[in-house]
Amino acid sequence: MTDALATGAPGEAVLGVSRSATGRRWVWREGDERTGLAIAQRLELPEIVGRLLAARGIGVEAAADFLEPRLRALLPDPSCMRDMDAAAARLAQAVLSGERVAIFADYDADGACAGALMLRVLRDLGVPATHYVPDRIREGYGPNAPAIAALCDAGARLIVCVDCGIAAHQALEAARGRADVVVLDHHKAEGPAPAILATVNPNRLDCDSGLRGLCAAGVCFMAAVALHRALRKAGFFEGRAEPPLLELLDLVATATVCDVMPLTGLNRALVAQGLRVMARRGRPGIAALLEVAGVKDAPTAYSLGFGIGPRLNASGRIGESDLALRLLAEEDALEARAKAESLDATNRRRQEVEAGVLASALAMAEMQASEGRPVLLITGEGWHPGVVGIVAGRVKERFNRPSLVAGVAEGLAKGSGRSVPGLDLGAAIIAARQAGLLETGGGHAMAAGFSFRAERLDAVRAFLEERLAQAAELPDSVALVVEGTISVAAAGTALAEQVARLAPFGTGNEEPLFAVRRARVVRADRVGKEGGTIRLFLEGEGGGRLKAVCFRAKEGPLADLLLKSRGVPLHLCGALRAESWNGEVSACLHVQDAAPA
């Protein structure tokens, strides 16, 4: 460990910061220093890398696979998933007989990636495949009977539902006797699978594959592997080239990150390999998205989560529901660019709509939080249903409480909720629906969707507050977990590049945060189209210079502190990243918080 990097005991406030500019306490991450040292010695790594691995629960034996995740070692036999063999056999039959196949996809990033992946797989095998994506407002989430019937009318003899379908028992009945149905989903199941040909879902109650963390695109990739294997056994590839399935991993990586799946185990390998595929920019749709998002260097998980993801999701939120899927399936570069620019414009409209709802929602949430409510349930007349989920997430981040936001139209409140670790919002929503309080409702531990008659607001609130009463014991804000403190002089490129060895970062493998002690801001200015980003140049008291940037800082205490403390020493907390510009690599601190030194 470099002597410039210091750590402390769990429970202590880092650098004495018990309430920062954002109202948070800085705490040390717990870790096993002996395991960290053993990892560093075994793999001949810098001690800081060993310590970071140990702090994430990575043992000595697993460290090598974590740093170099390989699909060859981590990809299981697709047959471990229930119904996979039946699904692969039916897909192979469609290929061999040239049947018409329809892909019914969800309208979010995972659904778009999963849909585009299945279209590519089937079209590469000569199948005349089409797609359908429901409209969020007119049709809502998942399969509906009229849409399924229309696909049958159009000649589909096999319908593949991706990122949806596990709970669509009644809607899928519309295909009975007309088309076979295969579901490739990952959402939590409440009961038995639909009565269809095959339901492949690692989260169905009777699936013991251990792959519960896969997104829908990951399930589809596994189905593609199983399909190719079935076709290989049937002699389909004799005398013809087998399409390379690894080229699909850019879609899997995008979906895994954007759907906030854990970046551990198999997912880590899928994302790491997918980012390498994406760096070649061989898929016109992905290449165009990276361009409009301003990603010039090799893409990272951060590029996916904050650059590509919001644009893909904007399609289903307030635009053409299938635009994201069509972009990802596009083979012409010029057409892809046009679609990407359209998505970018849609995303800007989404941001405008979201801003208006967010301001009102935060004001209402402030009142509820001041009353000591354990759950924040906020409704507004005419709020766009396409942005309530994002707003719920922002409210949850601000108040550290399960937060539900709904728009009301014609007496029906329709919305989305986000929870905090340890409190299962999905189970609470399902229970409320089963109790007759909700018209619709479902989800998982951290997120849920719902609708209820507006006159039942108080009853729904009371039910959720009783069910999630433990939330009242939570602190007002989430503590910021810090790996170590460091001087400006030591926060250089060498350390940033060592930290990058643990990438890709995300859920289950959080990016390390460091507290840079007693840094002086020598220059601070606003950049970006809306001026919501602050660019900083720092100096250390003992020497050294460092670039820094703070996003989502248009207003608030953190922005004020950064802009008005020129020359005054501050403690800054953030992620240290190695960034390339014009062929030169330098360190940059991505600031998340600050406090007076």
C-alpha positions in Angstrom: 0.0 0.0 0.0 1.3 3.4 -0.9 2.1 5.5 2.2 -0.1 8.3 0.8 -3.2 6.2 1.2 -4.6 6.0 4.7 -7.5 4.0 6.2 -9.4 3.9 9.5 -11.5 1.7 11.7 -15.1 0.8 10.6 -17.6 3.1 12.4 -15.3 6.1 12.5 -16.2 9.1 10.5 -13.7 9.5 7.6 -11.7 12.8 8.2 -14.2 13.6 10.9 -17.0 14.2 8.3 -20.3 13.4 10.0 -22.4 15.7 7.9 -21.1 16.7 4.4 -22.5 19.2 1.9 -25.0 16.6 0.9 -25.9 15.8 4.5 -24.1 12.5 4.6 -21.7 10.8 7.0 -18.4 9.4 5.5 -17.6 6.0 6.8 -14.9 3.4 6.1 -15.5 0.3 4.1 -15.0 -2.8 6.2 -12.3 -5.1 4.8 -9.9 -7.9 5.7 -6.4 -6.5 5.4 -4.8 -9.9 5.8 -6.8 -11.4 2.9 -6.0 -8.3 0.8 -2.3 -8.8 1.5 -2.5 -12.5 0.7 -4.2 -11.7 -2.6 -1.5 -9.1 -3.5 1.3 -11.6 -2.7 -0.3 -14.6 -4.5 -1.0 -12.6 -7.7 1.9 -10.2 -7.5 -0.4 -7.2 -7.3 0.0 -3.8 -5.7 -1.4 -4.0 -2.1 -4.1 -1.5 -2.9 -5.6 -3.8 -5.5 -5.6 -6.7 -3.0 -7.2 -4.6 -0.4 -10.0 -3.4 -2.7 -10.7 -7.0 -3.8 -10.8 -8.2 -0.2 -13.2 -5.4 0.8 -15.6 -6.7 -1.9 -15.6 -10.2 -0.4 -13.3 -11.7 -3.0 -11.1 -14.4 -1.5 -7.6 -15.5 -2.5 -8.8 -18.4 -4.7 -11.4 -16.3 -6.6 -9.3 -13.2 -7.2 -7.7 -14.3 -10.5 -11.0 -15.1 -12.1 -12.4 -11.7 -10.8 -9.7 -9.7 -12.4 -9.8 -11.7 -15.6 -13.4 -13.0 -16.0 -13.6 -15.5 -18.8 -16.8 -16.9 -20.3 -15.1 -20.2 -20.9 -14.8 -20.7 -17.2 -18.1 -19.1 -16.1 -20.7 -19.8 -18.8 -22.9 -22.7 -17.7 -24.7 -25.2 -19.8 -27.9 -23.4 -20.9 -29.8 -26.6 -20.1 -29.5 -25.8 -16.4 -32.4 -23.4 -16.9 -35.8 -25.0 -16.8 -37.6 -25.3 -20.2 -34.5 -24.2 -22.1 -34.2 -27.4 -24.0 -37.9 -27.2 -25.1 -37.4 -23.5 -26.1 -34.3 -24.3 -28.1 -35.9 -27.2 -29.8 -38.9 -25.1 -30.9 -36.7 -22.3 -32.1 -34.6 -24.8 -34.1 -37.8 -26.2 -35.6 -38.7 -22.6 -36.8 -35.3 -22.3 -38.4 -35.4 -25.6 -40.1 -38.9 -25.1 -41.5 -38.6 -21.3 -42.2 -41.5 -20.4 -40.1 -42.5 -16.8 -39.4 -41.4 -15.8 -35.8 -42.5 -12.7 -33.9 -40.5 -11.2 -31.1 -42.7 -9.4 -28.4 -40.3 -7.2 -26.4 -40.6 -4.8 -23.5 -40.0 -1.1 -24.1 -37.0 -0.5 -21.8 -33.3 -0.9 -22.5 -33.2 -4.6 -21.5 -36.2 -5.3 -23.6 -34.8 -3.5 -26.6 -31.4 -5.3 -26.3 -33.1 -8.7 -25.8 -35.4 -8.1 -28.8 -32.6 -6.9 -31.1 -30.5 -9.9 -30.0 -33.2 -12.4 -30.9 -33.9 -10.7 -34.2 -30.2 -10.8 -35.1 -29.9 -14.5 -34.1 -33.0 -15.6 -36.1 -32.3 -13.4 -39.2 -28.7 -14.6 -39.3 -30.2 -18.1 -39.5 -32.6 -17.2 -42.3 -35.8 -16.8 -40.3 -38.3 -14.1 -41.3 -38.5 -12.6 -37.8 -40.5 -9.5 -36.9 -41.0 -7.6 -33.7 -43.7 -5.9 -31.6 -43.2 -3.5 -28.7 -46.3 -2.3 -26.8 -47.0 1.4 -26.1 -46.5 2.2 -22.4 -49.5 4.5 -22.2 -52.0 2.8 -24.4 -51.1 -0.9 -23.7 -49.0 -0.9 -20.6 -46.3 -3.4 -19.7 -46.1 -6.9 -21.2 -48.2 -9.0 -23.6 -51.9 -8.1 -24.2 -54.4 -10.2 -25.9 -55.2 -7.9 -28.9 -51.5 -7.6 -29.7 -50.9 -11.3 -29.5 -53.9 -12.0 -31.7 -52.7 -9.5 -34.3 -49.3 -11.2 -34.5 -51.1 -14.5 -35.1 -53.2 -12.8 -37.8 -50.0 -11.6 -39.5 -48.8 -15.2 -39.8 -46.6 -15.7 -36.8 -46.4 -19.4 -35.9 -44.0 -18.8 -33.0 -44.1 -15.8 -30.6 -41.1 -15.2 -28.4 -41.7 -12.9 -25.5 -38.5 -11.3 -24.2 -38.2 -9.4 -20.9 -41.9 -10.0 -20.3 -44.5 -12.7 -20.2 -43.9 -14.5 -16.9 -47.2 -13.1 -15.5 -49.2 -12.8 -18.8 -51.3 -16.0 -18.4 -54.5 -14.5 -19.8 -53.0 -12.5 -22.6 -51.0 -15.5 -23.9 -54.2 -17.5 -24.2 -54.9 -15.4 -27.3 -52.3 -17.5 -29.1 -53.7 -20.9 -28.2 -54.3 -23.1 -31.2 -52.8 -20.5 -33.5 -49.1 -20.1 -32.5 -46.7 -21.5 -30.0 -45.3 -19.2 -27.3 -41.9 -19.1 -25.7 -41.1 -16.7 -22.9 -37.5 -15.6 -22.2 -37.9 -13.5 -19.1 -36.2 -12.7 -15.8 -38.8 -11.0 -13.7 -39.9 -12.4 -10.4 -42.7 -14.9 -10.6 -45.6 -15.1 -8.2 -46.9 -18.6 -9.0 -46.8 -21.2 -11.7 -45.5 -20.4 -15.2 -48.0 -19.7 -18.0 -49.5 -22.7 -19.8 -47.4 -22.3 -22.9 -44.7 -24.3 -24.8 -41.8 -23.0 -22.7 -41.0 -20.4 -20.1 -37.3 -19.8 -19.6 -36.8 -17.6 -16.5 -34.1 -18.1 -13.8 -36.5 -16.4 -11.4 -39.4 -18.8 -11.9 -40.2 -20.6 -8.7 -39.2 -24.0 -9.9 -35.9 -23.1 -11.7 -32.8 -24.0 -9.7 -30.2 -22.8 -12.2 -28.7 -20.3 -9.8 -28.8 -17.6 -12.5 -31.2 -15.2 -10.8 -29.0 -12.2 -11.6 -29.3 -12.5 -15.4 -31.1 -9.8 -17.3 -33.5 -10.7 -20.1 -30.8 -10.2 -22.8 -28.6 -12.6 -20.8 -31.3 -15.2 -20.9 -31.7 -14.6 -24.6 -28.0 -15.1 -25.1 -28.2 -18.4 -23.3 -31.1 -19.3 -25.5 -29.0 -18.5 -28.6 -26.2 -20.8 -27.4 -28.8 -23.6 -26.9 -30.4 -22.9 -30.3 -27.0 -23.1 -32.1 -26.2 -26.3 -30.3 -29.5 -27.8 -31.3 -29.0 -26.8 -34.9 -25.4 -28.1 -34.8 -26.8 -31.5 -33.8 -29.3 -31.4 -36.6 -26.5 -30.8 -39.2 -27.8 -27.3 -40.0 -24.3 -25.8 -40.1 -22.7 -28.4 -42.4 -21.5 -26.5 -45.4 -22.3 -23.1 -44.0 -20.7 -20.7 -41.5 -22.0 -20.6 -38.0 -22.8 -17.0 -37.0 -20.4 -15.8 -34.2 -22.5 -15.5 -31.0 -19.9 -13.6 -29.1 -20.6 -10.6 -31.3 -23.9 -10.3 -29.5 -22.4 -9.5 -26.2 -22.4 -5.8 -26.7 -26.2 -6.0 -26.4 -25.9 -8.3 -23.3 -23.5 -5.9 -21.6 -25.7 -2.9 -22.3 -28.8 -4.6 -20.9 -27.0 -6.0 -17.9 -25.7 -2.5 -16.8 -28.8 -0.6 -17.8 -31.1 -3.0 -15.9 -28.9 -2.7 -12.8 -28.0 -6.3 -12.6 -25.2 -7.5 -10.3 -21.7 -7.3 -11.9 -20.4 -10.4 -10.4 -19.9 -14.0 -11.6 -21.2 -14.7 -15.0 -22.6 -11.2 -15.5 -19.1 -9.8 -14.9 -17.7 -11.9 -17.7 -20.6 -11.0 -20.0 -20.1 -7.3 -19.5 -16.3 -7.4 -19.6 -16.4 -9.3 -22.9 -19.3 -7.2 -24.2 -17.4 -4.0 -23.6 -14.5 -5.4 -25.7 -16.9 -6.2 -28.5 -18.5 -2.7 -28.2 -15.1 -1.0 -28.4 -14.8 -2.3 -32.0 -18.1 -0.4 -32.8 -19.2 -3.0 -35.3 -22.9 -2.6 -34.5 -24.2 0.5 -36.3 -26.8 1.3 -33.7 -24.4 1.0 -30.7 -21.8 3.0 -32.6 -24.3 5.8 -33.3 -25.5 5.9 -29.7 -21.9 6.2 -28.4 -21.3 9.0 -30.9 -24.4 11.1 -29.9 -23.6 10.4 -26.2 -20.1 11.9 -26.7 -18.3 8.6 -25.8 -15.0 8.9 -27.8 -12.8 6.5 -25.9 -13.3 2.8 -25.2 -16.8 2.4 -23.6 -17.1 1.5 -19.9 -20.0 0.4 -17.7 -20.3 4.1 -16.8 -20.8 4.9 -20.5 -23.6 2.4 -20.7 -25.4 3.4 -17.5 -25.2 7.2 -18.1 -24.7 7.6 -21.8 -26.5 4.8 -23.7 -29.1 3.6 -21.1 -31.1 6.9 -20.7 -31.4 7.3 -24.4 -32.6 3.7 -25.0 -35.1 4.0 -22.1 -36.4 7.3 -23.4 -37.9 5.5 -26.4 -40.4 3.6 -24.2 -41.0 6.5 -21.8 -42.2 9.3 -24.0 -41.4 8.4 -27.6 -42.0 5.6 -30.2 -42.0 2.5 -28.1 -39.9 0.4 -30.5 -37.4 3.0 -31.7 -34.7 1.7 -29.4 -35.1 -1.8 -30.7 -35.2 -0.7 -34.3 -32.0 1.3 -33.7 -30.2 -1.7 -32.2 -31.3 -3.9 -35.1 -30.3 -1.4 -37.8 -27.6 -2.4 -40.2 -27.2 0.8 -42.1 -24.9 3.3 -40.5 -26.7 6.4 -41.9 -30.1 5.1 -40.8 -28.6 4.2 -37.4 -27.3 7.8 -37.0 -30.7 9.2 -37.8 -32.4 7.0 -35.3 -29.8 7.7 -32.6 -30.3 11.4 -33.1 -34.0 11.0 -32.8 -33.5 9.0 -29.5 -31.2 11.7 -28.3 -33.9 14.4 -28.9 -36.5 12.2 -27.2 -34.2 11.9 -24.2 -33.9 15.7 -24.0 -37.7 15.9 -24.0 -37.8 13.3 -21.3 -35.4 15.4 -19.2 -37.6 18.4 -19.5 -40.7 16.5 -18.6 -38.9 14.8 -15.7 -37.6 18.1 -14.3 -41.1 19.5 -13.9 -42.4 16.4 -12.2 -39.3 16.1 -10.0 -39.6 19.7 -8.6 -43.1 19.1 -7.4 -42.4 15.6 -6.2 -39.5 16.7 -4.1 -41.5 19.4 -2.4 -44.3 16.9 -1.5 -41.8 14.4 -0.4 -40.1 17.0 1.9 -43.5 17.5 3.7 -44.1 13.7 4.1 -40.5 13.1 5.4 -40.9 15.9 7.9 -44.0 14.1 9.2 -41.8 11.1 9.9 -43.5 8.8 7.3 -41.6 5.6 6.6 -42.8 5.4 3.0 -43.1 8.4 0.6 -46.2 8.0 -1.7 -46.6 11.0 -4.0 -49.2 11.6 -6.7 -49.8 14.4 -9.2 -52.5 15.1 -11.7 -51.3 14.6 -15.2 -47.8 13.5 -14.4 -46.3 11.6 -17.3 -46.2 7.9 -16.5 -43.0 7.6 -18.5 -40.9 9.5 -16.0 -42.4 8.6 -12.6 -39.9 5.7 -12.1 -36.9 8.0 -12.6 -38.4 10.6 -10.2 -39.1 7.9 -7.6 -35.5 6.9 -7.8 -34.4 10.5 -7.2 -36.8 10.9 -4.3 -35.4 7.7 -2.7 -31.8 8.9 -3.1 -32.7 12.3 -1.5 -34.6 10.9 1.6 -33.4 7.3 1.9 -37.0 6.0 2.1 -39.0 3.7 -0.1 -40.5 6.1 -2.6 -43.5 5.7 -4.9 -44.5 8.3 -7.5 -47.7 8.1 -9.6 -49.4 10.2 -12.2 -53.2 10.5 -12.0 -55.4 10.5 -15.1 -59.2 10.0 -15.1 -59.2 8.9 -11.5 -56.5 6.2 -11.9 -53.1 6.6 -10.3 -50.4 4.8 -12.2 -46.8 4.8 -11.1 -43.5 3.3 -10.0 -41.6 2.8 -6.8 -38.0 2.4 -5.7 -36.8 0.9 -2.5 -33.7 0.9 -0.3 -31.6 -2.2 0.6 -33.2 -4.6 3.0 -36.9 -3.6 2.3 -38.7 -5.6 -0.3 -41.0 -3.2 -2.1 -42.1 -5.7 -4.7 -43.4 -8.0 -2.1 -45.3 -5.2 -0.4 -46.9 -4.1 -3.7 -47.9 -7.7 -4.6 -49.5 -8.0 -1.1 -51.4 -4.7 -1.6 -52.7 -6.0 -4.9 -53.7 -9.3 -3.4 -55.5 -7.3 -0.6 -57.6 -5.6 -3.3 -56.1 -2.2 -2.9 -54.4 -2.0 -6.2 -55.7 -2.5 -9.8 -52.3 -3.8 -10.9 -49.0 -4.3 -9.1 -45.7 -6.3 -9.2 -42.0 -6.0 -9.2 -38.9 -7.0 -7.2 -37.2 -6.0 -4.0 -35.8 -2.7 -5.2 -38.4 -1.6 -7.8 -42.1 -2.0 -8.5 -44.9 -0.8 -10.7 -48.6 -0.3 -9.6 -51.9 1.4 -10.3 -54.8 2.2 -8.0 -58.0 4.2 -8.0 -57.2 7.7 -6.7 -59.8 7.6 -4.0 -57.9 4.7 -2.4 -54.7 6.8 -1.8 -55.0 6.9 2.0 -55.7 3.1 2.2 -52.8 2.3 0.0 -50.5 4.6 2.0 -51.6 3.0 5.3 -51.0 -0.5 4.0 -47.5 0.3 2.7 -46.6 2.2 5.8 -47.6 -0.8 8.0 -45.9 -3.3 5.7 -42.6 -1.2 5.4 -42.6 0.3 8.9 -39.0 -0.5 9.4 -38.1 2.3 7.1 -38.9 4.8 9.8 -35.7 3.7 11.6 -33.4 4.5 8.6 -31.2 7.6 8.7 -32.2 10.6 6.6 -29.4 9.9 4.1 -27.2 7.0 3.1 -23.6 7.1 4.4 -20.9 7.4 1.8 -18.6 4.4 2.0 -14.9 5.4 1.5 -12.0 3.0 0.7 -9.2 5.4 1.9 -8.0 8.9 2.2 -5.4 10.3 -0.1 -3.5 13.5 -0.8 -3.8 15.5 -4.1 -0.2 14.6 -4.9 -0.9 10.8 -4.6 -4.2 10.9 -6.5 -2.4 10.3 -9.8 -2.7 8.3 -12.9 -0.8 5.3 -11.4 -3.4 4.8 -8.7 -6.3 5.4 -11.0 -5.1 2.7 -13.4 -4.7 0.3 -10.6 -8.3 0.9 -9.4 -9.5 0.4 -13.0 -8.3 -3.2 -12.8 -11.5 -4.0 -10.8 -13.8 -2.7 -13.5 -16.5 -3.0 -14.8 -18.2 -1.3 -11.8 -21.8 -1.5 -10.9 -24.2 -3.2 -8.5 -22.3 -5.8 -6.5 -19.0 -4.3 -7.5 -19.3 -0.6 -6.5 -16.6 1.7 -7.8 -14.1 2.6 -5.1 -14.5 6.0 -3.5 -11.6 7.9 -2.1 -11.5 11.0 0.2 -9.0 13.5 -1.1 -7.9 15.5 1.9 -7.4 19.2 2.2 -7.6 20.1 -1.5 -7.8 23.7 -2.6 -10.0 24.7 -5.6 -7.9 27.0 -7.7 -10.4 27.2 -10.5 -14.1 26.2 -10.9 -16.4 26.8 -13.8 -19.7 25.4 -15.2 -19.6 23.4 -18.4 -22.1 21.5 -20.5 -25.2 22.5 -22.4 -27.2 23.4 -19.3 -24.4 24.3 -17.0 -25.2 21.4 -14.7 -21.6 20.1 -14.6 -18.8 21.8 -12.6 -15.2 21.4 -13.7 -12.5 21.9 -11.1 -8.8 22.2 -10.9 -7.3 21.3 -7.5 -4.0 21.8 -5.7 -2.8 20.0 -2.6 -1.4 21.8 0.5 1.8 19.6 0.1 1.9 20.0 -3.6 0.3 18.2 -6.6 -2.4 19.1 -9.0 -5.6 17.2 -9.9 -8.5 17.6 -12.3 -12.0 17.0 -11.0 -15.6 17.1 -12.3 -19.0 17.1 -10.5 -22.1 16.1 -12.5 -25.7 16.8 -11.6 -24.6 20.0 -9.8 -26.8 22.7 -11.3 -27.8 23.8 -7.8 -27.7 22.8 -4.2 -25.3 22.9 -1.2 -22.6 20.8 -2.9 -22.5 23.0 -6.0 -22.4 26.1 -3.8 -19.5 24.8 -1.8 -17.4 23.8 -4.8 -18.0 27.2 -6.6 -17.6 29.5 -3.6 -14.7 27.9 -1.7 -11.8 28.9 -3.9 -8.5 28.8 -2.0 -10.2 27.3 1.1 -9.2 23.7 1.9 -11.9 21.1 1.3 -12.2 17.4 1.8 -13.5 15.9 -1.5 -14.9 12.4 -2.0 -15.3 10.7 -5.3 -14.1 8.1 -7.8 -10.6 8.4 -9.2 -10.6 7.5 -12.9 -7.9 7.3 -15.5 -9.1 9.2 -18.6 -7.7 9.6 -22.0 -7.7 12.9 -24.0 -5.8 13.4 -27.3 -3.7 10.3 -26.6 -2.7 11.3 -23.1 -3.9 9.6 -19.9 -4.5 11.5 -16.7 -6.3 11.1 -13.4 -9.7 12.8 -12.8 -11.7 12.8 -9.6 -15.4 12.4 -10.1 -16.7 14.3 -7.1 -19.7 12.9 -5.3 -19.5 15.0 -2.1 -17.4 17.6 -0.2 -17.0 19.1 3.2 -15.0 22.0 4.7 -11.6 20.8 5.9 
